[in-house]
Amino acid sequence: QVQLVESGGGLVQAGGSLRLSCAASGNIFSISAVGWFRQAPGKQRELVADITDIGITNYADSEKGRFTISRDRAKNTIFLQMNSLKPEDTAVYYCAARGPPHYGWDYWGQGTQVTVSS
């Protein structure tokens, strides 16, 4: 069992920055990857970025160069640094974790709201 808790969301003006955090607890040794997803009103959930247990990162093309995913293994925390934010980035952002390697996601946080004003 893995528990994920997101934090760091809020309201920011366009062009600003936010850093989201995802604190993992439970059987963290079973985690093979952690990802950040977002879901805007009326849209399906989409992958923003993910990182494997050995540090390999992957980004959606639209966010490449603006967002950075990283981790602090000692604190069992994963971060999403978001720079040059746009109103289109407004969404609920979710942290997800994968157990044994596969193409799905096994654990989800409850989300944190990010709102970017014009």
N, CA, C and O atoms as a DFTB+ gen file, in Angstrom:
472 C
 N C O
     1  1       0.834      -1.184       0.000
     2  2       0.000       0.000       0.000
     3  2       0.874       1.241       0.000
     4  3       1.880       1.312       0.707
     5  1       0.474       2.218      -0.805
     6  2       1.178       3.486      -0.905
     7  2       0.162       4.606      -0.770
     8  3      -0.914       4.558      -1.368
     9  1       0.505       5.605       0.012
    10  2      -0.333       6.786       0.156
    11  2       0.400       7.989      -0.418
    12  3       1.606       8.145      -0.222
    13  1      -0.331       8.834      -1.126
    14  2       0.236      10.008      -1.769
    15  2      -0.563      11.239      -1.360
    16  3      -1.793      11.230      -1.389
    17  1       0.141      12.285      -0.984
    18  2      -0.494      13.530      -0.585
    19  2       0.168      14.680      -1.324
    20  3       1.365      14.920      -1.170
    21  1      -0.618      15.393      -2.130
    22  2      -0.107      16.534      -2.875
    23  2      -0.258      17.820      -2.064
    24  3      -1.146      17.941      -1.220
    25  1       0.619      18.763      -2.337
    26  2       0.529      20.084      -1.740
    27  2       1.241      21.082      -2.644
    28  3       1.965      20.689      -3.558
    29  1       1.038      22.355      -2.391
    30  2       1.735      23.393      -3.120
    31  2       0.917      24.109      -4.170
    32  3       1.393      25.070      -4.773
    33  1      -0.297      23.664      -4.399
    34  2      -1.140      24.345      -5.365
    35  2      -1.609      25.688      -4.838
    36  3      -1.432      26.011      -3.663
    37  1      -2.202      26.456      -5.718
    38  2      -2.696      27.762      -5.335
    39  2      -2.977      28.624      -6.535
    40  3      -3.082      28.141      -7.662
    41  1      -3.097      29.905      -6.278
    42  2      -3.379      30.895      -7.310
    43  2      -2.110      31.652      -7.642
    44  3      -1.407      32.125      -6.749
    45  1      -1.819      31.766      -8.926
    46  2      -0.627      32.467      -9.377
    47  2      -0.949      33.214     -10.662
    48  3      -1.793      32.780     -11.447
    49  1      -0.284      34.326     -10.872
    50  2      -0.471      35.079     -12.103
    51  2       0.286      34.438     -13.255
    52  3       1.289      33.755     -13.049
    53  1      -0.200      34.662     -14.458
    54  2       0.483      34.161     -15.641
    55  2       1.935      34.626     -15.645
    56  3       2.232      35.784     -15.349
    57  1       2.827      33.708     -15.984
    58  2       4.247      33.995     -15.971
    59  2       4.928      33.649     -14.670
    60  3       6.157      33.649     -14.593
    61  1       4.156      33.355     -13.652
    62  2       4.704      33.011     -12.360
    63  2       5.082      31.549     -12.250
    64  3       5.037      30.801     -13.226
    65  1       5.455      31.154     -11.038
    66  2       5.932      29.796     -10.791
    67  2       5.275      29.201      -9.559
    68  3       4.860      29.916      -8.647
    69  1       5.190      27.891      -9.551
    70  2       4.743      27.125      -8.406
    71  2       5.551      25.849      -8.334
    72  3       6.009      25.334      -9.354
    73  1       5.726      25.338      -7.126
    74  2       6.335      24.031      -6.945
    75  2       5.364      23.140      -6.197
    76  3       4.996      23.422      -5.056
    77  1       4.953      22.070      -6.844
    78  2       4.077      21.097      -6.227
    79  2       4.903      20.004      -5.561
    80  3       5.976      19.638      -6.042
    81  1       4.392      19.493      -4.458
    82  2       5.052      18.414      -3.747
    83  2       4.119      17.224      -3.633
    84  3       2.903      17.382      -3.520
    85  1       4.690      16.044      -3.662
    86  2       3.951      14.805      -3.477
    87  2       4.694      13.975      -2.442
    88  3       5.785      13.471      -2.707
    89  1       4.103      13.836      -1.274
    90  2       4.705      13.063      -0.201
    91  2       4.178      11.634      -0.246
    92  3       2.969      11.410      -0.204
    93  1       5.076      10.685      -0.331
    94  2       4.715       9.278      -0.407
    95  2       4.989       8.593       0.918
    96  3       5.991       8.867       1.579
    97  1       4.094       7.704       1.298
    98  2       4.272       6.927       2.509
    99  2       3.739       5.521       2.293
   100  3       3.109       5.237       1.274
   101  1       3.989       4.648       3.247
   102  2       3.601       3.257       3.110
   103  2       4.749       2.438       2.556
   104  3       5.904       2.626       2.940
   105  1       4.425       1.534       1.656
   106  2       5.430       0.658       1.062
   107  2       6.121       1.367      -0.096
   108  3       5.954       1.005      -1.260
   109  1       6.899       2.382       0.251
   110  2       7.536       3.200      -0.780
   111  2       8.583       2.432      -1.570
   112  3       8.926       2.824      -2.686
   113  1       9.090       1.354      -1.015
   114  2      10.103       0.583      -1.719
   115  2       9.538      -0.157      -2.919
   116  3      10.291      -0.623      -3.774
   117  1       8.230      -0.266      -2.988
   118  2       7.598      -0.929      -4.115
   119  2       7.391      -0.002      -5.306
   120  3       7.018      -0.466      -6.383
   121  1       7.624       1.287      -5.139
   122  2       7.348       2.267      -6.187
   123  2       8.425       2.206      -7.272
   124  3       9.617       2.319      -6.987
   125  1       7.995       2.031      -8.491
   126  2       8.920       2.017      -9.620
   127  2       8.900       3.319     -10.413
   128  3       9.843       3.608     -11.149
   129  1       7.829       4.110     -10.272
   130  2       7.737       5.382     -10.968
   131  2       6.699       6.257     -10.287
   132  3       5.767       5.758      -9.657
   133  1       6.868       7.564     -10.418
   134  2       5.898       8.533      -9.926
   135  2       5.620       9.524     -11.038
   136  3       6.535       9.961     -11.735
   137  1       4.361       9.875     -11.200
   138  2       3.987      10.808     -12.248
   139  2       3.100      11.921     -11.737
   140  3       2.422      11.786     -10.718
   141  1       3.120      13.024     -12.466
   142  2       2.200      14.125     -12.232
   143  2       1.211      14.186     -13.387
   144  3       1.600      14.197     -14.555
   145  1      -0.051      14.224     -13.049
   146  2      -1.128      14.362     -14.014
   147  2      -1.907      15.631     -13.716
   148  3      -1.791      16.200     -12.630
   149  1      -2.696      16.069     -14.675
   150  2      -3.590      17.180     -14.432
   151  2      -4.896      16.966     -15.182
   152  3      -4.948      16.287     -16.208
   153  1      -5.937      17.560     -14.643
   154  2      -7.240      17.484     -15.268
   155  2      -7.917      18.844     -15.170
   156  3      -8.231      19.322     -14.080
   157  1      -8.132      19.448     -16.317
   158  2      -8.816      20.723     -16.401
   159  2     -10.308      20.483     -16.566
   160  3     -10.714      19.412     -17.018
   161  1     -11.132      21.464     -16.207
   162  2     -12.580      21.299     -16.367
   163  2     -12.953      20.939     -17.794
   164  3     -12.516      21.590     -18.743
   165  1     -13.760      19.903     -17.940
   166  2     -14.222      19.487     -19.245
   167  2     -13.211      18.722     -20.077
   168  3     -13.487      18.406     -21.235
   169  1     -12.051      18.417     -19.523
   170  2     -11.018      17.710     -20.254
   171  2     -10.634      16.435     -19.506
   172  3     -10.850      16.313     -18.300
   173  1     -10.067      15.501     -20.243
   174  2      -9.627      14.262     -19.626
   175  2      -8.289      14.466     -18.916
   176  3      -7.544      15.401     -19.208
   177  1      -8.014      13.577     -17.991
   178  2      -6.764      13.646     -17.267
   179  2      -5.597      13.343     -18.204
   180  3      -5.670      12.424     -19.020
   181  1      -4.527      14.115     -18.083
   182  2      -3.373      13.937     -18.939
   183  2      -2.090      13.884     -18.122
   184  3      -1.978      14.507     -17.066
   185  1      -1.143      13.141     -18.626
   186  2       0.161      13.042     -17.986
   187  2       0.968      14.300     -18.259
   188  3       1.057      14.752     -19.401
   189  1       1.550      14.861     -17.218
   190  2       2.403      16.030     -17.337
   191  2       3.870      15.624     -17.376
   192  3       4.618      16.063     -18.249
   193  1       4.276      14.792     -16.435
   194  2       5.659      14.340     -16.339
   195  2       5.718      13.137     -15.418
   196  3       4.848      12.951     -14.566
   197  1       6.734      12.329     -15.590
   198  2       6.942      11.233     -14.664
   199  2       8.429      10.966     -14.490
   200  3       9.257      11.409     -15.287
   201  1       8.746      10.239     -13.441
   202  2      10.132       9.916     -13.136
   203  2      10.177       8.497     -12.597
   204  3       9.335       8.115     -11.784
   205  1      11.149       7.716     -13.038
   206  2      11.278       6.343     -12.588
   207  2      12.122       6.272     -11.324
   208  3      12.698       7.268     -10.886
   209  1      12.183       5.078     -10.749
   210  2      12.957       4.896      -9.528
   211  2      14.449       5.066      -9.743
   212  3      15.193       5.216      -8.774
   213  1      14.904       5.046     -10.984
   214  2      16.312       5.279     -11.263
   215  2      16.553       6.663     -11.863
   216  3      17.653       6.946     -12.336
   217  1      15.540       7.522     -11.848
   218  2      15.727       8.911     -12.215
   219  2      15.469       9.277     -13.653
   220  3      15.758      10.407     -14.048
   221  1      14.941       8.377     -14.456
   222  2      14.620       8.699     -15.842
   223  2      13.338       9.518     -15.879
   224  3      12.330       9.128     -15.290
   225  1      13.375      10.643     -16.566
   226  2      12.237      11.550     -16.615
   227  2      11.596      11.565     -17.988
   228  3      12.233      11.265     -18.998
   229  1      10.322      11.922     -18.002
   230  2       9.553      12.019     -19.225
   231  2       8.594      13.192     -19.086
   232  3       7.984      13.380     -18.033
   233  1       8.460      13.980     -20.147
   234  2       7.597      15.154     -20.120
   235  2       6.668      15.175     -21.316
   236  3       7.021      14.724     -22.405
   237  1       5.484      15.702     -21.100
   238  2       4.611      15.991     -22.223
   239  2       5.236      17.106     -23.057
   240  3       5.860      18.019     -22.515
   241  1       5.068      17.029     -24.370
   242  2       5.707      18.002     -25.255
   243  2       5.300      19.435     -24.933
   244  3       6.124      20.345     -25.018
   245  1       4.054      19.642     -24.570
   246  2       3.572      20.988     -24.313
   247  2       4.197      21.618     -23.081
   248  3       4.224      22.843     -22.963
   249  1       4.692      20.814     -22.176
   250  2       5.279      21.322     -20.940
   251  2       6.804      21.281     -20.927
   252  3       7.436      21.811     -20.014
   253  1       7.383      20.659     -21.928
   254  2       8.829      20.536     -21.969
   255  2       9.485      21.910     -21.978
   256  3       9.126      22.773     -22.779
   257  1      10.449      22.107     -21.080
   258  2      11.141      23.374     -20.975
   259  2      10.566      24.295     -19.925
   260  3      11.244      25.229     -19.495
   261  1       9.336      24.063     -19.497
   262  2       8.711      24.877     -18.462
   263  2       8.589      24.139     -17.136
   264  3       8.728      24.741     -16.071
   265  1       8.332      22.847     -17.201
   266  2       8.121      22.054     -15.994
   267  2       9.306      21.122     -15.762
   268  3       9.926      20.641     -16.710
   269  1       9.608      20.877     -14.497
   270  2      10.678      19.968     -14.129
   271  2      10.208      19.058     -13.005
   272  3       9.721      19.531     -11.978
   273  1      10.353      17.765     -13.199
   274  2      10.028      16.805     -12.153
   275  2      11.319      16.363     -11.481
   276  3      12.328      16.140     -12.150
   277  1      11.286      16.239     -10.175
   278  2      12.462      15.835      -9.422
   279  2      12.023      15.103      -8.163
   280  3      10.830      15.004      -7.877
   281  1      12.976      14.599      -7.427
   282  2      12.658      13.844      -6.223
   283  2      13.682      14.084      -5.140
   284  3      14.833      14.421      -5.419
   285  1      13.258      13.908      -3.908
   286  2      14.127      13.891      -2.750
   287  2      13.896      12.538      -2.092
   288  3      12.935      12.359      -1.345
   289  1      14.772      11.600      -2.370
   290  2      14.589      10.238      -1.884
   291  2      14.592      10.162      -0.366
   292  3      13.853       9.368       0.217
   293  1      15.414      10.978       0.278
   294  2      15.497      10.952       1.732
   295  2      14.181      11.359       2.374
   296  3      13.832      10.863       3.445
   297  1      13.451      12.254       1.731
   298  2      12.187      12.737       2.273
   299  2      10.977      12.069       1.631
   300  3       9.838      12.411       1.948
   301  1      11.217      11.119       0.734
   302  2      10.140      10.416       0.036
   303  2       9.170      11.392      -0.621
   304  3       7.952      11.233      -0.541
   305  1       9.730      12.392      -1.264
   306  2       8.933      13.461      -1.842
   307  2       9.315      13.680      -3.295
   308  3      10.492      13.656      -3.654
   309  1       8.308      13.893      -4.119
   310  2       8.496      14.190      -5.528
   311  2       7.971      15.593      -5.791
   312  3       6.936      15.984      -5.252
   313  1       8.678      16.343      -6.614
   314  2       8.322      17.727      -6.878
   315  2       7.996      17.938      -8.348
   316  3       8.494      17.227      -9.221
   317  1       7.167      18.909      -8.597
   318  2       6.940      19.404      -9.943
   319  2       7.127      20.911      -9.913
   320  3       6.271      21.641      -9.414
   321  1       8.246      21.371     -10.449
   322  2       8.511      22.796     -10.551
   323  2       7.879      23.308     -11.832
   324  3       8.191      22.821     -12.919
   325  1       7.000      24.277     -11.712
   326  2       6.276      24.813     -12.848
   327  2       6.634      26.284     -13.009
   328  3       6.369      27.100     -12.127
   329  1       7.233      26.608     -14.133
   330  2       7.635      27.971     -14.440
   331  2       6.878      28.485     -15.653
   332  3       6.298      27.710     -16.414
   333  1       6.892      29.792     -15.822
   334  2       6.230      30.438     -16.957
   335  2       4.806      29.934     -17.122
   336  3       4.390      29.556     -18.217
   337  1       4.075      29.934     -16.039
   338  2       2.730      29.376     -16.044
   339  2       1.785      30.181     -16.925
   340  3       1.889      31.402     -17.036
   341  1       0.871      29.464     -17.539
   342  2      -0.126      30.036     -18.428
   343  2      -1.513      29.722     -17.898
   344  3      -1.683      28.753     -17.158
   345  1      -2.507      30.520     -18.259
   346  2      -3.874      30.193     -17.841
   347  2      -4.295      28.788     -18.258
   348  3      -5.098      28.157     -17.571
   349  1      -3.770      28.292     -19.368
   350  2      -4.093      26.957     -19.835
   351  2      -3.579      25.862     -18.906
   352  3      -3.993      24.709     -19.023
   353  1      -2.678      26.212     -17.983
   354  2      -2.172      25.247     -17.015
   355  2      -3.126      25.046     -15.852
   356  3      -2.906      24.164     -15.021
   357  1      -4.165      25.836     -15.777
   358  2      -5.135      25.712     -14.696
   359  2      -5.775      24.334     -14.716
   360  3      -6.336      23.916     -15.729
   361  1      -5.691      23.635     -13.600
   362  2      -6.204      22.276     -13.506
   363  2      -6.017      21.775     -12.087
   364  3      -5.340      22.404     -11.274
   365  1      -6.624      20.638     -11.805
   366  2      -6.296      19.893     -10.603
   367  2      -5.128      18.988     -10.948
   368  3      -5.191      18.223     -11.910
   369  1      -4.077      19.073     -10.176
   370  2      -2.882      18.287     -10.419
   371  2      -2.831      17.116      -9.452
   372  3      -3.002      17.279      -8.244
   373  1      -2.592      15.930     -10.005
   374  2      -2.575      14.698      -9.231
   375  2      -1.207      14.047      -9.281
   376  3      -0.528      14.070     -10.307
   377  1      -0.821      13.477      -8.180
   378  2       0.366      12.643      -8.099
   379  2      -0.065      11.187      -8.188
   380  3      -1.053      10.795      -7.566
   381  1       0.656      10.393      -8.945
   382  2       0.359       8.975      -9.085
   383  2       1.642       8.168      -8.973
   384  3       2.722       8.647      -9.319
   385  1       1.513       6.948      -8.490
   386  2       2.662       6.069      -8.334
   387  2       2.383       4.718      -8.959
   388  3       1.251       4.233      -8.960
   389  1       3.422       4.127      -9.483
   390  2       3.364       2.802     -10.075
   391  2       4.118       1.831      -9.187
   392  3       5.222       2.129      -8.729
   393  1       3.528       0.670      -8.940
   394  2       4.202      -0.372      -8.181
   395  2       5.150      -1.135      -9.072
   396  3       6.065      -0.540      -9.643
   397  1       4.958      -2.459      -9.213
   398  2       5.801      -3.204     -10.161
   399  2       5.684      -2.608     -11.553
   400  3       4.603      -2.166     -11.942
   401  1       6.764      -2.586     -12.303
   402  2       6.741      -1.927     -13.616
   403  2       5.649      -2.472     -14.537
   404  3       5.558      -3.678     -14.768
   405  1       4.831      -1.570     -15.054
   406  2       3.827      -1.862     -16.063
   407  2       3.381      -0.532     -16.646
   408  3       3.955       0.508     -16.319
   409  1       2.365      -0.547     -17.504
   410  2       1.966       0.684     -18.187
   411  2       0.876       1.471     -17.468
   412  3       0.495       2.548     -17.927
   413  1       0.371       0.961     -16.360
   414  2      -0.668       1.640     -15.626
   415  2      -0.143       2.327     -14.376
   416  3       1.061       2.357     -14.121
   417  1      -1.069       2.876     -13.607
   418  2      -0.757       3.563     -12.362
   419  2      -1.613       2.987     -11.254
   420  3      -2.822       2.818     -11.419
   421  1      -0.988       2.683     -10.119
   422  2      -1.631       1.912      -9.062
   423  2      -2.169       2.755      -7.914
   424  3      -3.144       2.374      -7.267
   425  1      -1.549       3.881      -7.662
   426  2      -1.917       4.714      -6.525
   427  2      -2.054       6.165      -6.961
   428  3      -1.309       6.650      -7.811
   429  1      -3.030       6.850      -6.355
   430  2      -3.314       8.236      -6.705
   431  2      -3.524       9.086      -5.467
   432  3      -4.109       8.642      -4.479
   433  1      -3.037      10.317      -5.536
   434  2      -3.370      11.289      -4.525
   435  2      -4.719      11.916      -4.818
   436  3      -5.355      11.594      -5.821
   437  1      -5.154      12.805      -3.950
   438  2      -6.465      13.427      -4.095
   439  2      -6.436      14.719      -4.887
   440  3      -7.491      15.282      -5.182
   441  1      -5.265      15.197      -5.233
   442  2      -5.146      16.346      -6.103
   443  2      -4.965      17.660      -5.376
   444  3      -5.358      17.809      -4.219
   445  1      -4.365      18.608      -6.072
   446  2      -4.212      19.965      -5.579
   447  2      -4.529      20.935      -6.715
   448  3      -4.078      20.749      -7.845
   449  1      -5.297      21.954      -6.408
   450  2      -5.765      22.891      -7.423
   451  2      -4.689      23.906      -7.766
   452  3      -4.082      24.510      -6.882
   453  1      -4.464      24.084      -9.052
   454  2      -3.581      25.131      -9.559
   455  2      -4.416      26.040     -10.446
   456  3      -5.041      25.586     -11.405
   457  1      -4.421      27.312     -10.124
   458  2      -5.166      28.291     -10.903
   459  2      -4.218      29.395     -11.351
   460  3      -3.557      30.028     -10.529
   461  1      -4.159      29.619     -12.647
   462  2      -3.289      30.642     -13.222
   463  2      -4.174      31.734     -13.793
   464  3      -4.965      31.484     -14.703
   465  1      -4.047      32.928     -13.272
   466  2      -4.862      34.048     -13.709
   467  2      -4.181      34.791     -14.849
   468  3      -2.958      34.763     -14.982
   469  1      -4.985      35.453     -15.665
   470  2      -4.474      36.200     -16.811
   471  2      -3.788      37.483     -16.371
   472  3      -3.296      38.238     -17.210
